[in-house]
Amino acid sequence: MMSTVLCMSFLALVLSGGAWAFSPIGDGASTHVSITEKAVLQKVTEVCRAIAESEGRDFTPTGNSAEELVQACLGPKATGEVSAAKFKSALNEIYIQNGQVDRDFVNSPAHHFNSEAFALGRRLITDGVASIKANVQKENFLAARETLGRVLHTLQDFYSHSNWVDLGYTEPYANLIRPDLPLENLADVKTPTCSDCANGGFCSNSILPNILNEKKLTSGYMGILSSAKPKGKCSHGGAADLTSSKAPRGGISKDERRSDNVALHTAAVTVATTATLQLLDDIRGAAGDNNYLRFMGIARSSVVVFVIDTTGSMSDDILEAKRVVYEIIDSKKGTQDEPSQYILVPFNDPEFGPLIKTTNPNVMKAEIANLTAEGGGDLPEMCLSGLQLALTGAPASSNIYVFTDAVAKDIELKETIVALIRSTKSTVSFFMTDDGAGARRRRRGVESRVATFETYKDLALASGGQAIRVSKENLPQATDVIIDSSTSALVTVLQRARNPGRAETFSFLLDESLNNITIYITGNTITFTLKNPAGVTQKQNEANGELGTVQTVGNLYRVRLASNKQTGLWEISMNSNQPYTLKVTGQSTIAFIYDFVETFDGPHPGYALISGRPQAGMPAMLLVSVLGRKGPASVKVADVALVTVSGSEVVGGALEDMGNGKFLVTVTKVPAGEFVVLLNGTDVVSSTVFQRQSTTQMSVSKVTIKAVVDRSMEPGKPFTLPFTVMTDATGGSYTISGRNDRDFKMNVPGSIAVTTGGNATGELTITVPANTPSGTDVTLTIEAVAPGATADSNYAVLRLSVVTKVTDFTPPQCEMVITSSVDCPADPAACSSAFWQLSANMTDGVNGTGIASLKHRQGVGSLTHTDLKQTVVAATFNASCCSLTVELVAVDKAMNVGTCRFSIVRNAGPPSMALSLPLLVCLLVSALFTTSFTDLLI
């Protein structure tokens, strides 16, 4: 299907100029995005319903929006606000990577199944699926989602670029995603496939009759740079395809609905959607239902990430981190504020890591309890190395807390950290203590620490976090910040910084949906006055006032507003000649997510994600999704602007409403310096106006660096990655640096010569150790710095996957041994008094890797089995007649997935002779290619 704007919408973006690639197809509902979204939402709904059924609860979404789906999936499990921000972000990551295939691989026949490149196209799909499964198994969900987007584009293109539906097929081509099965009946290169279309455009019935009669598979040739194609072959078609003007003219593409192909286009969309569902189901089978939902971003929004200095003077700090973790786990259990994941990264000198990730709170308690303070000795520590691991290992938009009493030794990582902050949109807060043994141990470095604490302040400000300096004795008072932000549906209302400080009044809107509103101020020698819409005021020295409580510790002021806060316009008047920061947060399901994008041309023009900083001298473009309490219809957006955090500049953007809560925002004149995104609107539910702000600072650059990941890496083999540096400024020798979070050996050119206003290419090589586990993800940051005093720079952040070569492609099999049952009563009310049992043998065959897991779904009952290490695994499933269907899911060690479903018929009398024979064989059909389940009615 044709890619349109790379947004998360059922609607294609219609731009002035009317290029056909932007036009709505299938009445606006047949794009790569819409096909993917329909399948993803359907599969997530199916999984949520299955989990609810297994837990004995109802699954009843109140509507069709992503917000209402997440609320129905997670809401009944715990009390509190349920945010769909992670789900929406995950969907965006899939959609954007899907569409970018039309930019990054525009001239690759395999990525689009053009030019009869069936074997190469299938290889891209099967290699990609292996990478996705390996990444999901290692909980590297972002890398898996990005790969999924690219794989789905290629899979979906098969049905619009080939003659599959022209041949009359209404189900997906199973062999496409089964590398152990042959691609059959392909038209060879010498076989003519199309007749000439005299009008030079698209004609109906252009595929030769003998090709249709013999069921020969072909696809259209596509030439962007050349009109050459083999004699007699079909073309893709369209103005961008140069081969379409060479006989036989025309094209067989079903990308868009035309008068000549309405039925074929509709059929291609239908089959592509079914194929997408089947591929998603295979990944679900390999991942398991709970991990599949995490892969799709269905998880509580709170994630606890601690980066902790474990050098000799940190004993008290470690004890406080332990206390905070225990309090979060114990106090938030059973609520939506309970973290969905815990991450811990210790660092020392010279060691740092490992990164520890778990969803089990007891594991996190044990890991942090095992930390001990030892080593160190000089002032600086490997703080930024530990932070780099956290930023690359934690989910996007995480809150990360760094505990240390020393400055960073690895200061050279600062720009890499900034790049990762911008890429992940994560918030970093530092808790730096300074007294007692630590100060005495490092007394020679105390003076330098005052200046280099600025590094932590800079990083905190860039991310929207806090840099808090406090004594070890008072650290427990400061860590309330962690309790506040370890919560679901956290949003930022306002954030500003002033350096140097000055007297200034800041206003901000509080809407009815906001709860647990907290104001954070960092700085020294500060006075402030807070005023609500009714004119009631409270000063910084009033610990308990009419508006709330004020807590002071170190350089931090924490103001917690009373629960009976008034909605409307609030003000806070700040007065200090010292630098300070101001941040207002709260809990609300009204939020927004965004990405900076750029346009690209080609046969299927669209928008691509900007990995680094947007280009200077050009309008900035953002794709914005707004989340409401009852879906996108429950909010109205008034304006979106770019705002300087350290200044007063506010530049509004032009909004293009794309429907379903999606907006394209174009800002013609971008503010100078660092800026954030500000969105204002109205909550339809309460009829109150709201204000939301992003936290991650961004700026523009005249330097651009781009690289494209086109495959996974293999253990023990070097991986070469080309990249391109472009500039709109003066040319010269640009300094190049590259880093990866796994510390794999890299060869990176130290510099590259770029002409004024031109571009140049280079390449770097990463060597993956032979013992690297399959599924390991690698985050690579490449930076280019311009020559001269301004040292303008930009970066690209790429995620690569390490995948061991797969040799076992055959799914497990099962054979039903015996089924015993009583007649299930026709009256469902009496179902609990009758039971049935299924026994089956599972095997991965003589040459298989062996069964790794065996589970059941689509049925409520108990499954037991013998040791999975055995060649034949005996399984028994017991259920009451209240549950008449079971689906067994077997996954082998190569993550091939097989499913088999059995059904009992109510009060149907004895089973038929054919189905009651012993050792009735039911091949466990791989969900990787399944067109329908094998059903046994008993």
Secondary structure, 3 states (H helix, E strand, C coil): CCCCCCCCCCCCCCCCCCCHHHCCCCCCCCCHHHHHHHHHHHHHHHHHHHHHHHCCCCCCCCCCCHHHHHHHHHHHHCECCCCCHHHHHHHHHHHHHHHHHHHHCCCCHHHHCCCCCHHHHHHHHHHHHHHHHHHHHCCCHHHHHHHHHHHHHHHHHHHHHECCCCCCCCCCCHHHHCCCCCCCCECCCCCCCECCCCCCCCCCCCECHHHHHCCCECECECCCCCCCCCCCCCECCCCCCHHHHCCCCCCCCCCCCCCCCHHHHHHHHHHHHHHHHHHHHHHHHHHCHHHHHHHCCCCCCCEEEEEEECCCCCHHHHHHHHHHHHHHHHHHCCECCCCCEEEEEEECCCCECCCEEECCHHHHHHHHHCCCCCCCCCCCECHHHHHHHHHHHCCCCCEEEEEECCCECCHHHHHHHHHHHHHHCCEEEEEEECCHHHHHHCHHHHHHHHHHHHHHHHHHHHHCCCEEEECCCCHHHHCHHHHHHCCCCEEEEEEEEECCCCCEEEEEEECCCCEEEEEEEEECCCEEEEECCCCCEEECCCCECCCEEEEEECCEEEEEECCCCCCEEEEEEEECCCCEEEEEEEECCCEEEEEEEEEECCCCCEEEECCCCCECCCCEEEEEEEECCCCHHHEEEEEEEEEECCCCCEEECEEEEEECCEEEEEECCCCCCCEEEEEEEEECCCCEEEEEECCCCECCECEEEECCCCCCECCCCEEEEEEEEEECCCCEEEEEEEEECCCCEEECCCEEEECCCCEEEEEEEEECCCCCCCCCEEEEEEEEECCCCCCCEEEEEEEEEECCCCCCCCCCEEEEEEEEECCCCCCHHHHHHCEEEEEEEEECCCCCCCEEEEEEECCCCEEEECCCCCCEEEEEEEEECCCCEEEEEEEECCCCEEEEEEECCCCCCCCCHHHHCCCEEECCEECCCCCCCCEEEC
